[in-house]
Amino acid sequence: DLRHPEVWMLGLLGIVAGLLRAATIRLRTDYGNGYLLLRQASEGFWVALFALALIVVDVVAEPFGVLYSAFVQIVELILVVLATFLLARNIALLVRSRDVPHHGL
């Protein structure tokens, strides 16, 4: 539930982790194809796969109609951290991409 400050604190943890990750990703310009390339940034795939696995386990493990169990709340908190991580990482990469020389693209 978004009314609880614990959810926002975990969201801030995901934001900080995403910003730190974006700072470590190398950006490179491919002038031949006109692309801005991210080096070693495959965690988006793994985060999406992990989130999908969490959702499937959440749906299968809990009986239908039980929405407020401890397991469901833990899964929701993990998904908040993952979503804020990716959001912060992508926004920081968008801001950083302006500094990469790509004027000829």
Secondary structure, 3 states (H helix, E strand, C coil): CCCCHHHHHHHHHHHHHHHHHHHHCEEEEECCCCEEEEECCCHHHHHHHHHHHHHHHHHHHCCCCCCCCHHHHHHHHHHHHHHHHHHHHHHHHHHHHCCCCCCCC
